[in-house]
């Protein structure tokens, strides 16, 4: 029996233009459009518009381009808490110029995406779902306990991800490790790296879940992701 999929709207905030920033920040600028934008921005950031600045909204626009934006996403607890919230916090960190935080949070999202893919594919052994005991026998521990390098290698070997996706996972992992584990780093590249890794991570999430609307307004998802959501309780 088909189960309905509940979605969240505007989780990552509204799309805005740089030319609109001054009017958004000017509360004397009335009308349903700007009032609606202000309300959605306050919801995204979690505090009143008075605390926002032109600089913050400029950085917000830099990571709210069409390729890294979604108007809706599944309202399933683990998807929200383990993937979308860290990705949202990564975006907010970028807006506040906390670039290393953005990179670190994207590293978390990358690891959670790998686990999601593993769960989506429902790997079998002798036509039965693989057990945790079998995972420990094959990998030395449960899949979720593996380091990210091993997870991605296994997913690629089993053809659960493409070579391009494997490369993107590796890019996220290496950049996260560089900023988390090195003492001497070139902070002149921090903002560029943060934006690049955020966009790479967001695109990867979009590609894996493949969630969109068709011309008639019906919700379309990757079939493996849809099965995963329908099996959640």
Order of alpha helices (4+ residues) and beta strands (2+ residues): beta-alpha-alpha-alpha-beta-alpha-alpha-beta-beta-alpha-alpha-alpha-alpha-beta-beta-alpha
